[in-house]
Amino acid sequence: MVKLKDVLVSVLVVCSVWGTPVGEGEREGVLPPTVQAATMEDQVLVLLNMFDEQSRRKLGWGESAPCQKGSYQGWEGVSCNQQSTGIVMIKIPALNGTRVNGTLPAMGNLTSLVNLMLGGNGLVGTLPESLPPVLRTLDVSFNYFSGTIPKSIANLTNLQHVDLSANSLAGDLPELSQMHSLRSVYLGNNALIGTIPTNLNNLHFLTVVSLFGNSLVGTLPAGLGSLPALSIVYVFGNQLTGTIPAEFGRSPSLTRLYLDTNNFGGKLPSFPNVVNGKLSKLTLADNNWQCPLPDINGTVWQDKADTSCDSSTMPMWLVGCIIGAGVVVLVAGIVFVRKYLKKRKHAAHLYLEVEQHNPPAHFAVQPQSSSARSLDPTVSLFAGVSSTVFHDEQQPQPQQPSRSPGNLSYSDNTSLGLDPYVRTRQTNRSSCTLSESSDRDRQ
């Protein structure tokens, strides 16, 4: 049996640790209107289903009544109200260091239970969905619980201290917005995922948030840094991203901020709360900070030597401008190339049309010497025709001119494809021939 002195010492320890008065009214709590008080027999039945049989035997549970009428004395690790009508606290390991194993049953019938403190045992399984309705302290840390955190925990509006750390709990964080009395949340060193809740404005008494060693993603809510009583934030060892809201640098109550080993980035706030002496512990290493880093002494900045920054990081607006300019240049280049190709195509078409009527110079008939000018002018004519045919074999054959020496005529020098020099020369030759014919007629 636990002596009254030991029970009182236990109560004083609970008060000193949690900062919660434990008078008679505080111990019993106030049941919600929809919850009916369970009988002592129903409460004892819950205890007899807790843990395994060997653990209950070590505790001496079931050998007598759990509480002696008129005193707080009861089973080992169990405390009752003064009337012995309700169990108000279960704390194991008890004062003699006894540890227990097993699982937890549904606990909704523990309608008077205010403190459930089972940290550092060998409990397994999942946390029950049905929890004591007036619970103020829930500590099952350093056990082997798995599964998810029960959603019903959000309905415990009297809950002040939650410690589920160092288990194997998974899933999302519980909803906290309705837990107006909440003072501390310890959920570190589990396998929790998802994001940190943002609707925290009603948690005016929250002082400690410990979420380290999980797989949380998303950003650090600015509303968390705005809470008036916030003193300690442990979020190191997650996968959080984004920048650190300026509210954490201005918080008048924040004393410890551990942000290392995440994926935070951007520029750090100036932390004026370091200057006024409030913020005393800060960790920032293993993130993606942008230079320059704030000027904070190493006494406060615990891992300053291990914290680096990226001086090449550009502001997002500058990155956007560069990308936009690149897109404009690309579009302009495409338009220019298309216009250039269109002009080239048009020029090539015109060149082909001109080339059909004007053969290249290397196919034109070269000027003849004076000794050869007496030759038949049709030689030059046919030379021009042959060059046209050689240049484009698919063109129709030009009309052959009259071969009369005295009456040489050209139907269309242009259609023959003759060089302007050749056409001039042939015209001169025709004029010479006509002149010679006129001289003979006079004689």
Residue pairs with C-beta under 8 A, 6 or more apart in sequence:
1 60
1 73
1 76
2 73
2 74
2 76
2 77
2 94
2 95
3 73
4 71
4 72
4 73
6 95
7 72
7 73
7 79
8 72
9 95
10 79
10 91
10 95
11 22
11 72
11 79
11 89
14 20
14 22
14 89
14 91
14 115
14 117
14 137
15 21
15 22
18 115
18 137
18 160
18 161
19 183
20 26
20 136
20 137
20 160
20 161
24 81
24 82
26 114
27 79
27 81
27 88
27 89
27 114
28 81
28 86
28 88
28 112
28 114
28 134
29 88
29 112
29 114
29 134
29 136
29 158
30 134
30 158
31 37
31 111
31 133
31 134
32 133
32 134
32 157
35 111
35 133
36 111
37 86
37 111
37 112
38 109
38 110
38 111
40 66
40 84
40 85
40 86
42 109
43 66
43 86
43 87
43 109
43 110
43 111
43 112
44 66
45 109
46 105
46 106
46 107
46 109
46 110
47 61
47 66
47 75
47 78
47 87
47 90
48 56
48 61
48 62
49 105
50 56
50 102
50 104
50 105
51 59
51 100
51 101
51 102
51 103
51 123
52 100
52 101
52 102
54 101
55 100
55 101
55 102
56 62
56 100
58 98
58 100
59 75
59 76
59 77
59 92
59 94
59 98
59 100
60 75
60 76
61 75
61 76
61 78
64 75
65 74
65 84
66 74
66 75
66 78
66 80
66 87
67 73
67 74
67 75
67 78
67 79
67 80
67 84
67 87
68 74
68 84
69 83
69 84
70 82
70 84
71 82
71 84
72 79
72 80
72 82
74 80
74 87
76 92
76 94
76 96
76 98
77 90
77 91
77 92
77 93
77 94
77 98
78 87
78 89
78 90
79 87
79 88
79 89
79 90
79 91
80 86
80 87
80 88
81 88
81 112
85 112
86 111
86 112
86 113
87 110
87 112
87 113
88 112
88 113
88 114
88 115
89 113
89 114
89 115
89 116
89 117
90 113
90 115
90 116
90 117
90 118
91 115
91 117
91 118
92 98
92 99
92 100
92 117
92 118
92 121
93 99
93 100
93 120
93 121
99 120
99 121
99 122
100 118
100 121
100 122
100 123
101 121
101 122
101 123
101 124
102 122
102 123
102 124
103 123
103 124
103 125
104 118
104 123
104 125
104 127
104 128
104 140
105 128
106 128
106 129
106 130
107 113
107 116
107 128
107 130
107 131
107 132
108 130
108 131
108 132
108 133
110 132
111 132
111 133
111 134
112 134
113 132
113 134
113 135
114 132
114 134
114 135
114 136
114 137
115 135
115 136
115 137
116 132
116 135
116 137
116 138
116 139
116 140
117 137
117 139
118 139
118 140
118 143
119 139
119 140
119 141
119 142
119 143
119 163
120 141
120 142
120 143
121 142
121 143
122 143
122 144
123 140
123 143
123 144
123 145
124 143
124 144
124 145
124 146
125 145
125 146
125 147
126 145
126 146
126 147
126 148
127 140
127 145
127 147
127 149
127 150
127 164
127 169
128 150
129 150
129 151
129 152
130 152
131 138
131 150
131 152
131 153
131 156
133 155
133 156
134 158
135 156
135 158
135 159
136 158
136 159
136 160
136 161
136 181
137 159
137 160
137 161
138 153
138 156
138 159
138 161
138 162
138 163
138 164
139 161
139 162
139 163
140 163
140 164
140 167
141 163
141 164
141 165
141 166
141 167
141 186
142 165
142 166
142 167
143 166
143 167
144 167
144 168
145 164
145 167
145 168
145 169
146 167
146 168
146 169
146 170
147 169
147 170
147 171
148 169
148 170
148 171
148 172
149 164
149 169
149 171
149 173
149 174
149 187
149 192
150 174
151 174
151 175
153 159
153 162
153 174
154 174
154 175
154 176
154 178
154 179
155 178
156 179
157 178
157 179
157 180
157 181
158 181
159 179
159 181
159 182
160 181
160 182
160 183
160 184
160 205
161 183
161 184
162 182
162 184
162 185
162 186
162 187
163 184
163 186
164 186
164 187
164 190
165 186
165 187
165 188
165 189
165 190
165 210
166 188
166 189
166 190
167 189
167 190
168 190
168 191
169 187
169 190
169 191
169 192
170 190
170 191
170 192
170 193
171 192
171 193
171 194
172 192
172 193
172 194
172 195
173 187
173 192
173 194
173 195
173 196
173 197
173 211
173 216
175 197
176 182
176 185
176 197
176 200
176 203
177 197
177 199
177 200
177 201
177 202
177 203
178 202
179 203
180 202
180 203
180 204
180 205
181 205
182 203
182 205
182 206
183 205
183 206
183 207
183 208
184 206
184 207
184 208
184 209
184 210
185 206
185 208
185 209
185 210
185 211
186 208
186 210
187 210
187 211
187 214
188 210
188 211
188 212
188 213
188 214
188 234
189 212
189 213
189 214
190 213
190 214
191 214
191 215
192 211
192 214
192 215
192 216
193 214
193 215
193 216
193 217
194 216
194 217
194 218
195 216
195 217
195 218
195 219
196 211
196 216
196 218
196 219
196 220
196 221
196 224
196 235
196 240
197 221
198 221
198 223
199 223
200 206
200 221
200 223
200 224
200 227
201 223
201 226
203 227
204 227
204 228
204 229
205 229
206 227
206 229
206 230
207 229
207 230
207 231
207 232
207 253
208 231
208 232
209 224
209 230
209 232
209 233
209 234
209 235
210 232
210 234
211 234
211 235
211 238
212 234
212 235
212 236
212 237
212 238
212 258
213 236
213 237
213 238
214 237
214 238
215 238
215 239
216 235
216 238
216 239
216 240
217 238
217 239
217 240
217 241
218 240
218 241
218 242
219 240
219 241
219 242
219 243
220 235
220 240
220 242
220 244
220 245
220 248
220 259
220 264
221 245
222 245
222 246
222 247
223 247
224 230
224 233
224 247
224 248
225 245
225 247
225 248
225 250
225 251
225 254
226 247
226 251
228 252
228 253
229 253
230 251
230 253
230 254
231 253
231 254
231 255
231 256
232 254
232 255
232 256
233 248
233 254
233 256
233 257
233 258
234 256
234 258
235 258
235 259
235 262
236 258
236 259
236 260
236 261
236 262
236 283
237 260
237 261
237 262
238 261
238 262
239 262
239 263
240 262
240 263
240 264
241 262
241 263
241 264
241 265
242 264
242 265
242 266
243 264
243 265
243 266
243 267
244 259
244 264
244 266
244 268
244 269
245 269
246 269
248 254
248 257
248 269
248 271
249 269
249 270
249 271
249 272
249 273
250 269
250 272
250 273
251 273
251 278
251 279
252 273
252 276
252 278
253 278
254 273
254 278
254 279
255 278
255 279
255 280
255 281
256 279
256 280
256 281
256 282
257 279
257 281
257 282
257 283
258 281
258 282
258 283
259 282
259 283
259 284
259 287
260 283
260 284
260 285
260 286
260 287
260 303
261 285
261 286
261 287
262 286
262 287
263 287
263 288
264 287
264 288
264 289
265 287
265 288
265 289
265 290
265 313
266 289
266 290
267 289
267 290
268 284
268 289
268 290
268 293
268 294
269 294
270 294
271 279
271 282
271 294
271 296
273 279
274 282
274 296
274 297
274 300
279 300
280 300
281 300
281 302
282 296
282 300
282 301
282 302
283 301
283 302
283 303
284 301
284 303
284 304
284 307
285 303
285 306
285 307
286 306
287 307
288 310
289 307
289 308
289 309
289 310
290 309
290 310
290 313
291 309
291 310
291 311
291 313
292 309
293 307
293 309
296 304
298 304
298 305
301 307
314 322
355 391
356 392
356 395
356 417
357 414
357 415
357 417
358 417
358 419
359 387
359 388
359 391
359 417
359 419
360 391
361 419
363 387
363 388
363 390
363 391
364 384
364 387
364 418
364 419
364 421
364 422
365 380
365 383
365 384
365 387
365 419
365 422
367 421
367 425
368 375
368 380
373 429
376 405
377 405
377 408
377 426
377 429
377 430
377 433
378 401
378 403
378 408
380 422
380 425
380 426
380 429
381 401
381 410
381 416
381 418
381 426
383 422
384 416
384 417
384 418
384 419
384 422
385 397
385 398
385 400
385 416
385 417
387 417
388 395
388 398
388 416
388 417
389 395
389 397
391 417
398 412
398 415
398 416
398 417
399 411
399 412
399 415
401 408
401 409
401 410
401 411
402 408
402 409
405 433
406 433
406 434
406 437
408 429
408 430
408 433
410 416
410 423
410 426
413 423
413 426
418 426
